[in-house]
Every structure is written in C-alpha cells, then in structure tokens.
Amino acid sequence: MPAIGVGDITLHYEESGRGAPVLLIPGTAASGRSWWLHQVPALVGAGYRAITLDNRGVGRSGPAAPGLTVGDLVADTIAMIERVAGGPCRLIGTSMGAYVVQELLLVRPELVSQAVLMAGRARPDAMSQAVAAADRVMAAAGVALPPEYDAVNRALQNLSPRTLEDPESAQDWLDILEMSPTDWADPGQRAHLGVVVDTDRRPAYQAIRVPTLVLSFADDLIAPEARGRELADTIPESRYVRIADAGHYGYLEQPAAVNDAILGFFAGA
C-alpha cells in the first residue's frame, strides 16, 4: 500500500485505473477500503483513475492526535491532490469526508474540477450535536460495547428500514458490522469524533463556485435529507439528488443508484 508523508503524518492510499483522477474521502473512522466494493469498480470501468485514502488515524495512516480538526484533514487531502493525483481532480466525500471536501472547496477551489458531497450538511442541529456529544462521552468513558450490541445499534442508525425488513439482507449487515466493531479506544479513531459540523457554514458555502453534486439518502438519520437539500440550496448552481431506500450507508446500500448519479454528473449528463 503506497504512502506519502505530510509532516509527521503518514498517509496510506490505494489506486486503480489510468484515466482522469478521482479522490474519494471516507467518513468518520472508515478506511479507504469502504469505497472498493462498489464505487472504485464503477469509476475504473468508466475510465477514471480512482484513488482512496485512509485518513490519518485510520487503517495504516497516522498518527491522529487529540484535537484533530477539519483543517488538518483538508491539508492532508490537498497533499494527496498535489502529490498523488498530480493536480486538479474530482473529489467524492461522504459524511465527515463530505465536510472535508466542502471546506477544501473554500480554501483551494482551483484543485477541484467537480465535487460530490454525500450525506453532508451545512449546519448542525440539536440531534446531530447530541449524537456527536454522546459518542465523545462514550469514548471518554472507555466503554466497549459488546460487538453484537454495537452491530445492532449501528444497523439501526445507518441503514434504511427497507434493508432491515429483508431478513437475509439484515443478517448479512449484522454479520459484517459485528466483524468490524467500533473501537473508540483506538486513539486515532477517537480523534475523529471532534471533526463535526458545529457551526452554521451556510454563509461561507455560498462562495463555492466549483460544480457540485449533493447526494442525500432518503432514510438517513445521521445526515437527514432535509440537511442535504439545504446544503445544495446553499451552494450556487449545485445539483441535488435524493437516493431512495438508503440510510447513512447509502453508497453501500444502493450502489447502482449512487454510481449512476456520480457518473452522470461527471459526464455532464
């Protein structure tokens, strides 16, 4: 797995394909591998060069110290664009990754030709702040949930009711989540808990001029559809797409619809 150094941080990444570069930024504590099941094959098949990143503190990248900020992750992404993508490229981010992309569009817009923001928001609300605070309290208390309980909790928070209604699909997801439990005892992953949209960024995002696609998932409890639509309304001339029967993990639940929306946007369709 190739890597670059950014100060005292090592960033590991993977890539596939030979076309125009697309850099994909994962969500909180997720590895770049989360893109390889569905999005990387679709991008490579469409002629793009897909580059996935393990954010600092996740996978083999790190370290990530307490006090990690979105600015730190933006700087890491800029380094990846300049040194791995080789210059301006397309960006895709989901959840926290979308937040990173949003902020990068303000400070270095010349590095981005098109941007896709999935499960994003422009401002906090009471529930998002409560969830983030609860996660930080749990991590600080050193509580380790039993994997079976953790899997059920994450399934309820991140998956669509349509997915959970199907017994086979629900069991598959529970098995996957149980095999990859949340580990807030890990310092790198715990550092990510502070990287949340905690102020109203709508006034700032009105200055974004990079062509942008905002994707919301209809059953997303973490980043509700209304917040995504508001984000799209904030960014001038952005495009908005709602993906049905999908929760916060919508890019894994409904990959065909997500990939069609991304590739259509990139192609100018």
Secondary structure, 3 states (H helix, E strand, C coil): CCEEEECCEEEEEEEECCCEEEEEECCCCCCHHHHCCCHHHHHHHCCEEEEEECCCCCCCCECCCCCCCHHHHHHHHHHHHHHHHCCCEEEEEECHHHHHHHHHHHHCHHHEEEEEEECCCCCCCHHHHHHHHHHHHHHHHCCCCCHHHHHHHHHHHHCCHHHHHCHHHHHHHHHHHHHCCCCCCCHHHHHHHHCCCCCCCHHHHCCCCCCEEEEEECCCCCCCHHHHHHHHHHCCCCEEEEECCCCCCHHHHCHHHHHHHHHHHHCCC
